[in-house]
Amino acid sequence: MPYLPYFIIGPLCMILEVIGEVLMPWFLKEVLNAGASGTLTVGKSVLYTVCMILTALLMMGGGVGGAYFGTKASVGFASDLRLDVYRKVQSFSFANIDHFSTGSLVTRLTNDVTQLQNFINMLLRMCLRAPGMMIGALIMAVMLRPSLSVVFCVSIPVLLVAIFIIIRMGFPRFTKMQSKLDALNSTVQESITNVRVVKSFVREDREEEKFRVANSALKKTGTAAYKMMIGLSPVMTLCMNLTTVAVLWLGGKIVMGGDMQVGDLSSFITYVTQILSSLMMVTMMFMTSSRALASARRIREVLEEVPDISDESAKCPDKEVTRGEIEFRGVSFRYYKGSEDAVLDNVSLHIPSGATVGIIGSTGCGKTTLVSMIPRLYDCDAGSVLVDGTDVRDYSIEKLREGVGMVLQKNVLFSGTIADNLRWGDPDASDDEMIAAARSAQADKFVSSFSEGYLSPLGQGGANVSGGQKQRLCIARALLKKPKILILDDSTSAVDTATEAQIRRAFAEDIPDTTKIIIAQRISSVIDADTVIVMNDGRITGAGTHDELMQNNTEYREIYFSQIDGKNENMHGSADDKGVKEADA
């Protein structure tokens, strides 16, 4: 709608060009007939020359105007559509994103939108020009010689049948080509994003082979699709030439018989060319539309995808997280809803406000999935998750997530300065607040050592800082948000134990009222927590302090002794641990 004037003015400009296209052969006919009959005077020559120049200027103005307004409309439309698709992707939950591959979403946002842009540009320039020229030329041809117009009764139906067959066969091929483009983009993205891993394992040859296979598949499907368009041109040219030959043969006889002038025949041939050329334009428009329709269907899939997590059912949209109390009531969850094995199976848990809770367990036991329920990255299939006594589904997503700071397993930083990345937590944070958060996360020391300090640029994904530095920056970013609930999902795994202890000490001193949930593989990361949760196969198998679990939970003891030497007297609870170990022996 914002570009509606362009959508109207553009085709109208093309009508001016069509009028010129139809008039020009008529002027030429008059000149040739007058010249052949010996009646062409200087005055007539000047008159027809002026008329043809004015017509050419009219055509030029219409053509330039149509191209200009067509471009404005198509580019504006594509820009808005791309923004709408991107906005929709931002509203997706993790489950919605899992439904599409990342490479596919990139292709839909770029290549598919471009295909629609090109189609609309062509449509605005051809939708009135091609039919208008065909109808105008056909009327003029019939007016010149109705008997010669019979040739169109043969050529036009043949062309229409050819157009139908080609479009019918081309559409599925273009759809398949776009899916192969998805696969190629996914391959490129994965390889470039993980280029350091590729190089460390010296697997460049393998990645090149993967790309070659994806690229060859795209080439094969693209060739198959474009063969249809390639085959169209000779069919159209053959029909045009055969029709022209038929007109020359039949019209030549009429001219020789004296029933038709040479100028009329020349003009008629020009109109034949215009009619068949306009048909070719229509055909090319239909061919472009077949690919555009394939792209439109893929874009529509994104726009019509219903986010499975939204604010529609929120009963308390203005409620904010104020205390950070958390409760899980019989929570169950499956990533694949038809699967028999649940990732979380009837989990119940209460976490008081301000408590520090550690979660430990084997890989894949459901630790990350459990905490993902709190900010509604996923919704549970059964049971409920409550924050401050209110079901998380009753909050607005914005208010809920504003109260939760989460540092994920995969630490993600963005291109820009360190300060830009930290202020993701709070765009309005002062420099002092930002530095204080960095100090709590033990990041200020290494950031200050950089020549540009907090204005130091970060590469894409934080490629120019170490894994431990990246983790500390992500923790600082979460702290700057001042959340009521802080979730650390194995986010100190790349940090040495001394630095990790300083981070935990800073948590206790700087954010005592914030509820802290720490997921860890190292038992030292959770040993001082108020409560340690032990998980296995989607269930909670133990809960309590370190000392209680050492006494009551075999699984926790196994984890402890597998990581920590029983002779280490520096660990909290070491004397009791030794007694438990001797008892077990």
Order of alpha helices (4+ residues) and beta strands (2+ residues): alpha-alpha-alpha-alpha-alpha-alpha-alpha-alpha-alpha-alpha-beta-beta-beta-alpha-beta-beta-alpha-beta-beta-alpha-alpha-alpha-beta-alpha-beta-alpha-beta-beta-beta-alpha-alpha-alpha
